[in-house]
Amino acid sequence: MIGVTKLLLLIAALCGCSLRADARHPGLLVDPFVGTLGDYGQLSPSAVAPYGMVQLGPDTTPANHAGYDYAATHLTGFSHTRGVGVGCGGAGGDVKVTLAYGDGTAPEPIDKRRERANAGTYSVRYGPGIVADMTATRGAGDLHFTLPKKGQISVIVAFDRGYSKRLTARWQAQADGDLRASFSAGTVCDAGAYHLHSATRLTHNGKSVTGVWQGDPTKAAHLTLHVASGDVVELRTGLSSVDPAAAAAVRDSELGGRPFKAIAAQTLADWNRELSRISIRAPKDQQALFYTSLFRVMQSPVAIADPDGRFRGSDGVIARLMPGDQHYTSWALWDNYRTQMPLLALIDPQRAGQIARSIVRLYQSGKTRWATQTEPFLTVRTEHAGIALLDFRRKGIVDFDAKAALRAMMAESATLARATPDEQIEAAYDDWAVAELAFDLGETAIAQQYRAKALAYRPMWLATFRDLGADADVVKARGLYQGTLAQYRWAPVFDMPWLALTLGLRFRPELDRFFADNLFNMTNQPDIHVPYLFAWAGDRAATDRIVRRYINDAVPHRYVNSGVRPQPWIGRSFALAPQGFADGMDDDAGTMSAWYIWATLGLYPITLGEPRYVKTTPLARGLTINGKALGDMPIHAAQQETAR
């Protein structure tokens, strides 16, 4: 049995590092159980590498959108993929492994006293004392079982189960026992379909098990083994968007012949390297919540190019990258273009460049609003990709084809929905991004055309939002997708000087009333920028008070996506606990975790596409980004200016 304490000691020995959890080793501060209870984040404690395809972790009954609920008492198996705090019913749950004495079909009780997780590892004891330890690389997972007693066990690897609609599955055992499969399933909300391939090799006490997989080739493979007390059964699985042989190559390349503890040590070292991009001085609990939040930020989007550079695009076509590049997918841009994408631009511009090139390729491979029927991995939605590209470019990330991006953004503009108030504002923001990128590229006529198109939303705003009516606090009023009119009133961040000028002397009193009447919704994205409008307008102290309240205090949360609660839910918006977010607050692919990071830094990207930040008072000391003191970085302040 490995066990987490022993595993961490082994990891420390291998990497030559101290076990002390501090800012030099932030991976040891991460608590993957944060946000895994019920609907308080929709997260999982799965083993995952930075931006990894594989999220190898437990499936429980009952479960949340990521297959796991911290309150659950029974385990149904371990699967290799899941979304990161996304809505609907989630997606993933692929390549589900069940190991148990007997036939392996009944849920097994979890020993919560022996359940542990760190950045890159998860461990649990279940059933009669079986210990499951797991770790992951970008595209492969290692699932290591230690058996407590003599007997016969069943191992089941299912390809027809998961969190979204299952479409197809087919597996085949190779002569050497390698279990290879291809399968497809619905993307998040079943808006499209993704197609994935896997290769799994099983060993018993280090020796490959060959030629014994049985079962329906369109569902699950199973085998039985006779084991003794202390025996080890290990399943190593690779994933690829290309084909099953490529998945086997991924597994062999990324895991190789290394023992479990060496793989876990390297993944922890990878997390320490990535998380150390930001350093803070704060009490240990605050550091733990900060680095746990950054841990979630760094799980999206997902790097899917195999070590040989091959991947499939959203059109299902295989492509190959130049050496050193990477392709990303698993988009949730409607959510995280607001906070998570600009955070990556600030702290990891090289990766942001890879993401920018991936977005351009996304446009070129048939980008849709949500997902195609030929996605290479589970994904959510892609709106506002052009705004993210403009924001990257204006923050110095220029190593992508901006002219190709401009052409694609112009073509997309003609397809944007513009029927409801929120659709008009969001489409206007996209058109503004076209205009601004065109201006930067010297395309003056295009810039003028799309600036006029962007500002065409203003008559609607005047009629709908200048003077709010009786339906101001009705969720989904007048066809809104989510949120209320009172919340969407502040959505035109690209045109905020005009909005402030239009409200005139009412601007500040209306902002004050928005918070005094508890119309702000911290649990969803449409208005999460609004606390920063005070600082944008010159009152940093007011923003500080509101941000600190939502960071530190139990506050009444009035909203769910479908309406206003009969009674507010009162609690913390962010907490170092399984109940890690407010009730009903999805992390949405790192969006809300990134909001917490920005609050700690004392910055906020109020208008994506402008290279400026609202500055507030940081919530921690000693802040550095990539070794440079935050105060020494060339960060420009966003503040109220004259309307154009």
MARSE-895558 format. One record per residue (C-alpha): residue in one letter; residue number from 1; x, y, z. Coordinates in steps of 0.02 Angstrom, whole numbers. Each point is the difference from the previous one (the first is absolute). Example, Ala and Ser with C-alpha at 12.3 -4.5 7.8 and 13.67 -1.06 7.14 Angstrom:
2
  rest   nr       X       Y       Z
     A    1     615    -225     390
     S    2      69     172     -33
// end
This chain:
644
  rest   nr       X       Y       Z
     M    1       0       0       0
     I    2      71     171     -48
     G    3    -107     117     106
     V    4      10     189     -18
     T    5     119      37     144
     K    6     124    -131     -58
     L    7     -24      57    -180
     L    8      41     180      43
     L    9     157     -55      90
     L   10      52     -97    -155
     I   11     -40     150    -110
     A   12     105     113     110
     A   13     146    -120     -11
     L   14     -12     -12    -188
     C   15     -14     186     -34
     G   16     123      51     137
     C   17    -126     120      76
     S   18     -66      35     173
     L   19    -171     -61      51
     R   20     -39     169      77
     A   21    -153      72     -85
     D   22      44     180     -40
     A   23      11     119    -146
     R   24     158     -89     -62
     H   25     -96    -164     -10
     P   26    -178      60     -32
     G   27     -58    -167     -67
     L   28       0     -64     179
     L   29    -116     143      50
     V   30    -132     -50    -127
     D   31    -159     -80      67
     P   32     -88     -86    -146
     F   33    -152     -36     110
     V   34     -49     185      -2
     G   35    -163      20     -97
     T   36     -39    -187      -9
     L   37    -153      -2     112
     G   38    -171       1     -84
     D   39     -28     152    -109
     Y   40     134     107      84
     G   41     119      10    -149
     Q   42     -32    -163     -97
     L   43     182     -51      17
     S   44      95    -163      23
     P   45     154     -53     100
     S   46      68     -92    -152
     A   47     184     -21     -37
     V   48      45     120    -140
     A   49     154      83     -73
     P   50       2     183     -51
     Y   51    -120      23    -148
     G   52     -13    -190     -11
     M   53    -122    -103    -103
     V   54      -4    -134     134
     Q   55     -96      35     159
     L   56      11    -170      84
     G   57    -112      -9     151
     P   58    -144     -76      95
     D   59    -181     -20     -53
     T   60    -123     -10     143
     T   61    -184     -24      31
     P   62     -74     126      18
     A   63     109     110    -111
     N   64      13     179     -58
     H   65      37      60    -177
     A   66     181     -62      10
     G   67     -48    -175      55
     Y   68      39      23     185
     D   69     -83      68     157
     Y   70     101      22     158
     A   71    -151     -52     103
     A   72     -23    -163     -93
     T   73      29    -161      95
     H   74      20    -121    -145
     L   75     118     -14    -147
     T   76     -47     -65    -174
     G   77     172       8     -80
     F   78     135     114     -70
     S   79     -10      91    -166
     H   80     128      97    -103
     T   81     -88     159     -59
     R   82    -115     135      66
     G   83     -40     184     -25
     V   84      63     130     125
     G   85    -150      70      93
     V   86    -112      16    -153
     G   87    -189      -2      -8
     C   88    -140    -110     -67
     G   89      45    -179      48
     G   90     184      22     -36
     A   91      93    -109    -125
     G   92     133    -133       7
     G   93       6    -152     113
     D   94      91     -94    -138
     V   95      98    -163      20
     K   96     -81     -44     166
     V   97      95    -131     100
     T   98     -79    -106     135
     L   99     101    -121     106
     A  100     -82    -103     138
     Y  101     -10    -171      78
     G  102    -144     -99     -73
     D  103     -83      58    -160
     G  104      42     185      23
     T  105    -173      65     -41
     A  106     -58      67     169
     P  107      54     171      69
     E  108     134     -17     134
     P  109       4      97     164
     I  110     131     138      14
     D  111     113      13     152
     K  112      -3     190      16
     R  113     137      -8     131
     R  114     118     -66    -134
     E  115     -44     116    -142
     R  116     136     124     -49
     A  117      43     113    -147
     N  118     139     118     -49
     A  119      47      88    -160
     G  120      19    -146    -120
     T  121     -49    -145     113
     Y  122    -156     -77      75
     S  123     -11    -148     120
     V  124    -144     -91      84
     R  125     -32    -161      96
     Y  126    -165     -83     -40
     G  127     -98    -162      15
     P  128      90    -131     105
     G  129     159     104       5
     I  130      52      20    -182
     V  131     114     152     -20
     A  132      -8      95    -164
     D  133     138     126     -37
     M  134       1     100    -160
     T  135     102     131     -90
     A  136       0      77    -173
     T  137     103      83    -135
     R  138     -68     110    -139
     G  139     -70    -145    -100
     A  140      17    -155     109
     G  141     -56     -68     167
     D  142      72    -128     121
     L  143    -125     -92     111
     H  144      86    -104     134
     F  145     -99    -123     110
     T  146      67     -90     154
     L  147    -103    -151      52
     P  148     -31     -39     184
     K  149     -37    -186      -6
     K  150       4    -159    -101
     G  151    -142     -31    -121
     Q  152     -71      27    -173
     I  153     -23     176     -65
     S  154     -93      70    -150
     V  155      72     142    -104
     I  156    -122      91    -114
     V  157      48     136    -124
     A  158    -158      82     -68
     F  159      -7     106    -158
     D  160    -189      23      -6
     R  161     -21     100     161
     G  162      23     182      42
     Y  163     -82     164      49
     S  164     -75      47    -169
     K  165     -91     -97    -134
     R  166     101    -150     -60
     L  167       2     -15    -189
     T  168     120    -138     -55
     A  169     131    -113      77
     R  170     107    -143     -62
     W  171     148     -86      83
     Q  172     120    -135     -57
     A  173     133     -96      96
     Q  174     168     -17     -86
     A  175      97    -163       5
     D  176     113      71     135
     G  177    -149      47     109
     D  178      -1     185     -46
     L  179    -181      57      12
     R  180     -36     130    -136
     A  181    -162      94     -26
     S  182     -87     138     -96
     F  183    -155      85      67
     S  184    -105     156     -18
     A  185    -120      96     112
     G  186     -93     163      15
     T  187      94     157      45
     V  188     -62     103     148
     C  189    -188      23     -12
     D  190       7    -127    -144
     A  191      21     149    -117
     G  192     123     -96    -110
     A  193     101    -160       2
     Y  194     180     -44      41
     H  195      99    -150     -62
     L  196     143     -73     100
     H  197     116    -150       2
     S  198      85     -95     140
     A  199     128    -137      32
     T  200       9     -90     168
     R  201     129    -124      61
     L  202     -30    -102     158
     T  203     139     -75     105
     H  204      -8    -116     150
     N  205     150      17     116
     G  206      93      85    -142
     K  207     -35    -132    -133
     S  208    -114      32    -149
     V  209    -164     -95      -3
     T  210     -34     -62    -176
     G  211    -144     -72    -100
     V  212    -138      -8     131
     W  213    -114     151     -34
     Q  214    -180     -51     -30
     G  215    -169      86     -23
     D  216    -108      94    -123
     P  217     121      93    -116
     T  218    -120     149      -7
     K  219     -11      20     189
     A  220     125     -60     130
     A  221     148    -118      11
     H  222      25    -107     155
     L  223     115    -131      71
     T  224      26     -94     162
     L  225     162     -25      95
     H  226      51    -105     149
     V  227      96     108     123
     A  228      89     -17     166
     S  229      10     124     143
     G  230     114     145     -48
     D  231     -11     -30    -188
     V  232       3     151    -114
     V  233    -108      20    -154
     E  234      40     150    -109
     L  235     -90      73    -152
     R  236      91     126    -108
     T  237    -105      91    -128
     G  238      41     123    -138
     L  239    -123     114     -89
     S  240      11      74    -174
     S  241    -113      92    -120
     V  242      86     -89    -145
     D  243     -28    -188      15
     P  244      27    -145     123
     A  245     179     -32     -59
     A  246      40     182      34
     A  247     -76     -18     174
     A  248     119    -146      33
     A  249     146     107     -59
     V  250     -55     141     117
     R  251      -5    -120     146
     D  252     169     -75     -39
     S  253      80     170     -30
     E  254     -70      91     151
     L  255       3    -142     127
     G  256     137    -109     -72
     G  257      68    -130     118
     R  258       5     117     149
     P  259     -72     -58     165
     F  260    -158      80      67
     K  261      92     105     129
     A  262     116      75    -131
     I  263    -148      51    -109
     A  264     -88      79     149
     A  265     161      91      49
     Q  266      17      74    -174
     T  267    -181      56      -5
     L  268      18      84     169
     A  269     159      84     -61
     D  270     -96      60    -154
     W  271    -134      73     112
     N  272     129      85     111
     R  273      79      80    -153
     E  274    -165      64     -71
     L  275     -75      57     165
     S  276     161      90      46
     R  277     -33     124    -139
     I  278     -86     101     135
     S  279      72      18     175
     I  280     -92      75     148
     R  281      32      27     186
     A  282    -156     -37     102
     P  283     -63    -113     140
     K  284      10    -184     -45
     D  285    -188     -23     -24
     Q  286      -6     149    -118
     Q  287     149     -68     -97
     A  288     -86    -169     -11
     L  289    -160      76     -71
     F  290     100     109    -119
     Y  291     102    -143     -71
     T  292    -151    -115      -6
     S  293     -87     134    -103
     L  294     152      16    -114
     F  295       3    -190     -15
     R  296    -176       8     -72
     V  297      45     142    -117
     M  298     140    -106     -72
     Q  299    -113    -145     -50
     S  300     -79      89    -148
     P  301      10      -1    -148
     V  302      65    -176     -30
     A  303     161     -41     -96
     I  304     -45    -139    -122
     A  305     146     -11    -123
     D  306      92    -166      17
     P  307     189      -1      31
     D  308      25     -19    -188
     G  309    -101     160     -30
     R  310    -155     -81     -73
     F  311    -179      44      50
     R  312    -172      13     -76
     G  313     -85     167     -21
     S  314    -183      39      29
     D  315     -31     -58    -179
     G  316      69    -174      42
     V  317     150      22    -116
     I  318     173     -53      59
     A  319     132     137       3
     R  320     179       7      61
     L  321      84     143      93
     M  322     175      66     -16
     P  323     116     -63     139
     G  324     -24      94     164
     D  325    -179      54     -35
     Q  326    -159     -66      80
     H  327    -184      -3     -47
     Y  328    -137      36     127
     T  329    -185     -35       5
     S  330    -138     -32     129
     W  331     -61     179     -11
     A  332    -115      92     120
     L  333      32     172     -71
     W  334    -169      78      36
     D  335      49     -21     182
     N  336     188      12      15
     Y  337      44     130    -132
     R  338     -44     124     138
     T  339     128     -51     131
     Q  340      96    -160     -33
     M  341      64      37    -175
     P  342      68     173      46
     L  343      82     -75     154
     L  344      94    -124    -110
     A  345      52     145    -111
     L  346      75      87     151
     I  347      89    -146      82
     D  348      41    -117    -145
     P  349      13      96    -164
     Q  350      86    -144     -90
     R  351    -145    -118      35
     A  352    -122     139     -40
     G  353      83      10    -172
     Q  354     -31    -186     -25
     I  355    -181      24      53
     A  356     -19     146    -121
     R  357      64    -106    -144
     S  358    -120    -137      55
     I  359    -146     122      -7
     V  360      49      53    -176
     R  361       3    -184     -49
     L  362    -169     -20      85
     Y  363     -71     133    -116
     Q  364      80     -84    -150
     S  365     -71    -171      45
     G  366    -183      48       6
     K  367     -25      92     165
     T  368    -181       4      59
     R  369     -80      89     146
     W  370       7    -158     108
     A  371      75    -157     -78
     T  372      10     -95    -163
     Q  373     -46    -183     -25
     T  374     185     -41     -25
     E  375      86      73     153
     P  376     164     -82      54
     F  377     -39      15     186
     L  378    -139      50     118
     T  379     -38     185     -11
     V  380    -132     130      46
     R  381     -14     157    -107
     T  382     105     123     -99
     E  383     -84     172      -1
     H  384     113     153      16
     A  385     154     -88     -67
     G  386      38     154    -103
     I  387      -1     111     155
     A  388     126    -119      81
     L  389     111      13    -154
     L  390      -7     191       0
     D  391      41       0     186
     F  392     149    -115     -25
     R  393      68     106    -142
     R  394     -16     165      93
     K  395      91     -76     147
     G  396     151     -42    -105
     I  397     -45    -176     -58
     V  398      18      23    -187
     D  399      64    -170     -61
     F  400    -161     -49     -87
     D  401     -77      42    -169
     A  402     -99     156      44
     K  403     -54      29    -181
     A  404     -76    -175      -9
     A  405     -82      33     168
     L  406     -75     162     -64
     R  407     -74     -84    -154
     A  408     -76    -137     107
     M  409     -70     123     126
     M  410     -82     101    -139
     A  411     -80    -157     -71
     E  412     -61     -50     171
     S  413     -79     171      30
     A  414    -130     -37    -134
     T  415     -57    -155      96
     L  416     -17      76     174
     A  417    -170      -2      86
     R  418     -68     174      32
     A  419    -180     -27      53
     T  420       2      28     189
     P  421      81     139     102
     D  422     144    -108      59
     E  423      31     -68    -175
     Q  424       8     176     -70
     I  425     127      55     131
     E  426     107    -155     -20
     A  427      -2      11    -190
     A  428      45     185      13
     Y  429     152     -46     105
     D  430      54    -125    -133
     D  431     -23     133    -135
     W  432     100     124     104
     A  433     141    -128       7
     V  434      -5     -14    -191
     A  435      11     190     -14
     E  436     144      14     122
     L  437     101    -141     -78
     A  438     -30      74    -173
     F  439      60     169      63
     D  440     158     -79      70
     L  441      33     -85    -168
     G  442     -24     162     -97
     E  443    -167     -51     -75
     T  444     -84     168      29
     A  445    -156     -27    -105
     I  446     -37    -166      85
     A  447      30      80     169
     Q  448    -124     140     -36
     Q  449    -130    -122     -67
     Y  450       6    -114     151
     R  451      11     141     126
     A  452    -165      65     -68
     K  453     -71    -176       5
     A  454      58     -21     181
     L  455     -79     162      59
     A  456    -166     -42     -82
     Y  457     -51     -82     164
     R  458     -16     170      86
     P  459    -184      37     -44
     M  460     -48    -168      73
     W  461     101      37     158
     L  462     -86     168      20
     A  463    -172     -77     -20
     T  464      34    -150     112
     F  465     129      47     130
     R  466       9     188      28
     D  467    -160      -4     103
     L  468     -30    -174      70
     G  469    -178     -60      18
     A  470     -97    -123     106
     D  471      89    -149     -79
     A  472     175      63      45
     D  473      27    -139     128
     V  474     -81    -142     -98
     V  475     123    -134     -55
     K  476     -11     -29    -189
     A  477    -119     147     -25
     R  478     -26      50    -182
     G  479      89    -156     -62
     L  480     165      19      93
     Y  481     103    -159      -3
     Q  482      44      19     184
     G  483       1     142     124
     T  484    -112     151      21
     L  485     -20     166     -87
     A  486      74      85     153
     Q  487     156    -107     -23
     Y  488      14      14    -190
     R  489     -21     188      13
     W  490     187      10      37
     A  491      56    -126    -133
     P  492      64     120    -138
     V  493     175      11      74
     F  494      69      47    -172
     D  495    -111     156       4
     M  496       4      43     184
     P  497      49     185     -23
     W  498    -159      26    -103
     L  499    -105     -96     126
     A  500      68     106     144
     L  501     -29     160    -100
     T  502    -177     -54     -42
     L  503     -46     -33     181
     G  504      90     159      51
     L  505     -25      45     182
     R  506    -100    -161      21
     F  507     150    -112     -37
     R  508      69     -10     177
     P  509    -169      -5      92
     E  510     -59    -138    -117
     L  511     158    -100      35
     D  512     -23      24     186
     R  513    -181     -56     -11
     F  514      51    -155    -100
     F  515      99     -64     148
     A  516    -109      72     138
     D  517    -152     -91     -70
     N  518     102    -160     -22
     L  519     -26      -6    -188
     F  520     179     -58     -31
     N  521      23    -185     -39
     M  522     171     -69      48
     T  523     -51    -175     -54
     N  524      -7      32    -188
     Q  525     103      93    -128
     P  526    -104     141     -78
     D  527      33     129     137
     I  528     158     -60      88
     H  529      93     155     -60
     V  530    -121     123      79
     P  531      88      18     170
     Y  532     147      72     -96
     L  533    -100     140     -81
     F  534      19     104     158
     A  535     190      -5     -17
     W  536     -13      30    -187
     A  537     -99     158      41
     G  538     130      55     128
     D  539     -58     -75     166
     R  540     121    -142      37
     A  541     -55     -10     182
     A  542    -179     -44     -50
     T  543      61    -142    -110
     D  544     115     -60     139
     R  545    -146      -8     123
     I  546    -110    -101    -117
     V  547     136    -119     -59
     R  548      58     -35     178
     R  549    -179     -33      53
     Y  550     -24    -131    -135
     I  551     171     -76      34
     N  552      -6      -5     191
     D  553    -180       5      61
     A  554    -154    -109      -2
     V  555    -119      98    -111
     P  556    -179     -28     -61
     H  557      -3     -71    -176
     R  558    -171      26     -79
     Y  559      16     -80    -172
     V  560       5    -166     -90
     N  561      10     -12    -189
     S  562    -187     -29     -13
     G  563     -64     134     117
     V  564       4      91     166
     R  565       6    -108     155
     P  566    -149       6     119
     Q  567     130      31     136
     P  568     183      48     -30
     W  569     133    -130      29
     I  570     121      76     126
     G  571     182     -53      -6
     R  572     175      31     -64
     S  573      28      24    -186
     F  574     172     -80      14
     A  575      55    -120     137
     L  576     139    -125      34
     A  577    -123    -142      21
     P  578     -96    -128    -104
     Q  579    -141     129       5
     G  580     123     111     -90
     F  581    -115     121     -92
     A  582    -171      75      28
     D  583    -147    -116     -29
     G  584     -30     -20    -187
     M  585     163      87     -47
     D  586      90     -99    -136
     D  587     186      33     -16
     D  588     -29      -3    -189
     A  589     171     -53     -63
     G  590      96     110     121
     T  591    -104     158     -23
     M  592     -47      24     182
     S  593     168     -62      65
     A  594      83     131    -111
     W  595    -114     134      73
     Y  596      69     -46     171
     I  597     179      11     -66
     W  598     -31     172     -76
     A  599     -76      60     165
     T  600     155     -58      93
     L  601     115      87    -125
     G  602     -95     164      14
     L  603     -32       6    -188
     Y  604    -147     -31    -114
     P  605     -12      -7    -191
     I  606    -159     103     -13
     T  607      -1      13    -191
     L  608      71    -148     -91
     G  609      87      65    -154
     E  610      79     149      87
     P  611     174     -19      76
     R  612     -49      79     165
     Y  613     -60     -60     170
     V  614    -103      75     138
     K  615     116      15     149
     T  616     -59     -37     177
     T  617      83     -43     164
     P  618      81    -174      -3
     L  619     -59    -128     127
     A  620     175     -70      30
     R  621     178      64      16
     G  622     159     -40     -95
     L  623     -88     -28    -165
     T  624     112     -52    -144
     I  625     -37     -64    -174
     N  626     136    -105     -81
     G  627     122      66     129
     K  628     -38     184     -30
     A  629     -84     106     135
     L  630    -175      45     -54
     G  631      33     183      39
     D  632     147       1    -120
     M  633     -98     -69    -147
     P  634     -60     118    -139
     I  635    -184     -16      40
     H  636    -109     144     -61
     A  637    -154      55      96
     A  638    -173      -2     -75
     Q  639    -102     150      53
     Q  640    -150     103     -52
     E  641      29      95    -162
     T  642     -97     102    -125
     A  643    -125     -93    -108
     R  644      32     -16    -186
// end
